[in-house]
Amino acid sequence: MPGTRKLGRTTDQRRAMLRAMVTYLLENGKIETTVTRAKEVRAVAEKLITIGKTSTLHSKRQVYAFITKESVAKKVFDEIAPKYADKNGGYTRIIKTGPRRGDAAEMAIIELI
């Protein structure tokens, strides 16, 4: 997995959280989360979109193995990856929104460009 942040979770919990967040991001186009989580999600999502650009059997198996919803994985190959065919990275944007009420964690919106 990209990044070395542990996010206060064990390995399996962290992997499950990232899979869910990336799936939700690719499904809806944007999510609101903390800045550190957004940076981790960005790394994983951009790698999946780059893999989705090549429509080989191997790349399809890699994407289907990580994304939790089959419809979202299909969307990566049919809609999202072709949109970024001419770009080499930089598919997401992180916008900081200020501290969260309650614990003052720095919040951000991550979205597909």
C-alpha positions in Angstrom: 0.0 0.0 0.0 1.2 3.5 -0.7 2.1 5.7 2.2 3.5 4.9 5.6 0.7 6.5 7.7 -0.9 4.1 10.2 -3.9 6.3 10.9 -4.3 4.8 14.4 -5.5 1.4 13.1 -4.3 -2.1 12.7 -3.3 -3.2 9.2 -6.5 -5.0 8.4 -8.7 -2.2 9.7 -6.7 0.4 7.8 -6.8 -1.6 4.6 -10.6 -2.1 4.9 -11.1 1.6 5.6 -9.1 2.7 2.6 -10.9 0.2 0.4 -14.3 1.6 1.5 -13.2 5.2 1.2 -11.7 4.7 -2.3 -14.9 2.9 -3.4 -17.1 5.7 -2.1 -14.9 8.4 -3.8 -15.0 6.7 -7.2 -18.7 6.1 -6.8 -19.7 9.6 -5.8 -16.9 11.8 -7.0 -16.1 13.5 -3.7 -15.9 12.8 0.1 -15.2 14.8 3.2 -12.6 13.4 5.6 -9.5 14.4 7.6 -6.5 15.7 5.7 -4.3 12.7 6.5 -6.9 10.2 5.4 -7.5 12.2 2.2 -3.8 12.1 1.4 -3.8 8.3 1.8 -7.0 7.9 -0.2 -5.6 10.1 -3.0 -2.5 7.8 -3.4 -4.6 4.7 -3.7 -7.3 6.2 -5.9 -4.8 7.6 -8.4 -3.0 4.3 -8.6 -6.3 2.5 -9.3 -7.3 5.0 -12.0 -3.9 4.6 -13.6 -4.3 0.8 -13.6 -7.8 1.3 -15.1 -6.4 3.1 -18.1 -5.1 -0.2 -19.5 -8.0 -2.6 -20.0 -6.1 -5.9 -19.8 -7.3 -8.9 -17.8 -4.5 -8.4 -15.3 -5.5 -4.7 -14.6 -9.2 -5.7 -14.3 -8.3 -8.3 -11.7 -6.3 -5.8 -9.7 -9.1 -3.3 -9.6 -11.8 -5.8 -8.9 -9.7 -7.2 -6.1 -9.4 -3.8 -4.3 -12.8 -2.1 -4.9 -15.6 -3.5 -2.9 -18.5 -2.9 -5.3 -18.5 -4.5 -8.7 -20.5 -1.7 -10.3 -17.9 0.9 -9.2 -15.0 -1.2 -10.5 -16.8 -1.4 -13.9 -17.3 2.4 -13.7 -13.5 2.8 -13.4 -12.9 1.1 -16.7 -16.0 2.5 -18.6 -16.2 6.1 -17.4 -13.4 7.3 -15.1 -10.2 6.0 -16.7 -11.1 7.1 -20.3 -11.8 10.6 -19.0 -8.1 10.8 -17.8 -6.6 9.0 -20.8 -4.4 12.0 -21.8 -3.4 12.9 -18.2 -0.4 11.4 -16.3 -1.6 11.6 -12.7 -3.3 14.4 -10.8 -6.8 13.0 -11.0 -7.9 14.2 -7.5 -8.0 17.5 -5.6 -7.8 18.0 -1.8 -9.4 21.2 -0.5 -8.9 21.9 3.2 -12.1 23.1 4.9 -10.9 23.9 8.5 -11.1 22.2 11.9 -13.8 19.7 12.8 -16.1 20.7 15.6 -15.5 18.5 18.6 -11.9 17.4 18.3 -10.5 20.1 16.0 -9.1 17.6 13.5 -8.2 19.3 10.2 -10.9 18.4 7.6 -10.7 18.3 3.8 -12.8 17.5 0.8 -11.2 15.1 -1.7 -12.7 15.0 -5.2 -12.1 13.8 -8.7 -11.1 16.6 -11.1 
